[in-house]
């Protein structure tokens, strides 16, 4: 019987026979992985189940209720692929995010205006995100106990910073962006493991979907090499080859975006409310202050707010200690993260993911002077959760070894870990479950957040405006008075924070219009006209202010002025079909089609209608 000389330790020159090669199996998912992923997904769904009963809130109106293409169902989808996300709000911010709008159109086709259905699908998408996120992390941390990625996912699912994205239907753009990015990373790692073309194609498709969901998904091109590096890809040449096809997808996306939106894709409004840090003297210092504030919100997410606009978080200079501290912590953690990535530690992956996912938020402040928002921490919070569990591993390293399985004995052997995680997850879950009902409708949200938002001109305006709108539908005169007076008081506070706030002037004028409808007094006509015109002075493109001037002048039987203001409203905002309809009615019945202001600048025509 012949023997292989290699088995006896003899040196033999020449190639090693194939039968003597040791075959290394690629990573394979076991049934346990899928069971745990399913449990995590169910946990995520349960956390947000009480949000399903909520209605439309905030930007849901722009995305759904006034979006005619969404309301056309399947027929409107081709048009949704060609317009800015804020098309029906008469804004051109260069936001090309058709995928979430398409999902709204599909829902509208089958269910009509059903916010509960949209909320349900938001929760489903979040649960699916957690399912695939667990599988991805289980692969990246395959050298550890399955409890390691499980704890990360539980903490991520329960983190309260996510409530804005999931409770606000419009947040689906952020949700789908992250969901598709996770799928892109998952299938890209599968392709690196198995070399199956279908995995590569799946990764490319989901990256394309992520880009169609929200432009911030471009950070996926930076997350991909980081994740592949942790999955075992060592050589830069190999990483570059795997990343290259995804660069082509970004190129295709930009071509599609250019064709859809045209050459002039972004017109940033002169708006201190949403862009309060534009001044170069405060832009960068405030950016690092907000970076530190974001870390605080990840560690201690209280109080949660839907709005952080002017002047909730005032701009700061470099003389502010927190801004300087934010700068030091930013670069300190960055350097530490690079060192940890080289060592391929979980902390390195957490910090790498955190910084890469944070790029859109920092860019929004650096480039546009934009505000802090909770939704900008949705993706970065995953990096934060990885770091928290990595910190636990530093203290309890043996508990996360590969040979330690999730069992009763493991739980008994690691009571401190269990108690710490339970405390964090339960505390976060309580905040989430209590926060969800706050998003049930606009007035509930505004009234709740005004408790911590007295310095926000936007929050004061939203709260006051909703009280006025509620007053407009109220039948009881006493209750009507109480509501409208409380609403006008909040709007005055908004104007005290920002005296040239055109939207606030418009809503204050509308309050007088509401009063006029049930209390026919000349002073309310004068006040409504004066404040509507002030609103136009401060915000010349405020089309609704022109339309309401048209309504009042038509009621006053000054049809030439009514025709002018209706025409002007439609000229500014071609989506304002109500104004076009009224202008056409006056043209048909009165023969008037006025395109130039009939009154000389600054003049007012005496009122022809007087009240007793």
ZITAHU-V123334 format. One line per field, one symbol per residue. phi: phi as a letter, one per 20 degrees, with the letter a starting at -180 (. if undefined). A space follows every 50 residues. Layout:
# ZITAHU-V123334
phi = ???
This chain:
# ZITAHU-V123334
phi = .fdegffdnefcenffggfefeeefffcfegggfffgffffffffffdff efffdeblfgfffcfdeffffemgfefgfffccfgdgedlccemedcfff fffffffffecmfcgffffgfgffffffgfffffffffffdfedgfffff ffffffgefffegffefeggffffffffgffffgfffffffffdleffff ffffffffffffeafffffgfefgffffffepfdffffffffeggfffff ffffffffffenfeecceffcffecedffgfcgfffgfffgffffgfffc fbeebeccegcfdffcdffefffffffffgffffffffffffelegffff fffgfffeggffffffedmfefcfffdgfgffgfffffffffffecfffd fgfeefbgfffffcfffffffgfffffffffffffgffefbfffffffff fdcfeeffffffffffffffffeeefgffgfffffffffffffffffcfd fgfffffffffffffffccfcgfffgffffffffgfgecfeeffffffff fffffemeffffffffffffffcfeeffffffffffffedmdbedcgfeg gnecegfedcdf
